[in-house]
Amino acid sequence: MKSILKATIAGAGLVALAACGGNADDKAAQNVEAAAENQADALEDLADNTTNETLEDSLEAQADNVEDAGEAKADAIDDADDARLENKR
């Protein structure tokens, strides 16, 4: 189970890293959000496969937190891009 989570996190990091550079801030925000969703999905899959109810609840809460954090980071990327464009005018 841990190897699936580690692979998902590594993949999410690579996707986010690949999105950096250029004027692709919108694409970067989408990639960050998608990576967070993928990580959350992996946590939810782990939760579905556990027999321990407490662990299941914890993993589902982690998944929710990861997804919320990804959305917040994507919003911050979009906001920073919008602010930069406003300052150029």
N, C-alpha and C positions, 0 to 999 in steps of 0.2 A: 504494500500500500504506500509506504513512504517513497518508494522509487517512482511510482506514478506521480505523486505530488511533486517530487523534485524535478522530474522531467517536465511537468507542466509549468513549474515556476521558471525553469531554465528556458523553455520555449517562449514563455511570456516575456522574459527579459530580452531575448533575441529579437522578438517582434518589435518591442518598444525601442530597442537600440537601432534596428534597421530603419525605423521611422524617423530618426533624427536627421537633421540637416535640411538644407534648402528651405523653400517656403511651403513645406508640406505640413504645416501645423494642424490643419484640419485632419489630414490623414493620420498624423501622429496621435491626435486625440482619439480618433476612431480605433487605432491600433491598441492604444493603452486600455481603452474601455473593453475591447474584444479580448485582450489578454487577461484582464481581470475577470471577465465573464467565463473564460475558459478555466481559469484557476478555481473560480467558484463552482463551476460544474464538476471539476475533479473532486473537490471537497464534498459536494453533495453526493457524488457517486460513492465515495468512501463511506459517507454516512449511511447510504442505502445498504451497503454491504456489511455493516457491523451488526453484531447481535447485542451490543451494549447500548442501552437506551440513553444513558448519560453521555456517552461518547458521541452517539448520533446527534443529540441535541447540541453538543459543543461544536461538532463539525458543521452542522447547519448554520449555527450562529457565526462561525468563522467565515463560511461561504457568504453570508449576508454582509458581513463587515468588509470582506475583500471586494465584493461587487460595489458596495457604497463608496469605498475608497477609490476604486477605479473610475467610477462616475465623477467623483469630486476632482480627481486629477485631470480627467479629460476636460471637465468644465474649466479648470484653471488654465489648461493649455489654450483652450479656445478664447478665454478672457484675455490672456496675455497677448495672443495674436490680434484680437480686436483692439486692444489698447495700443499696440505697436502701429497698427494701421491708422488709428485715430491721430497719433502723434506725427505721422508723416504728412498729414494734410495741412 
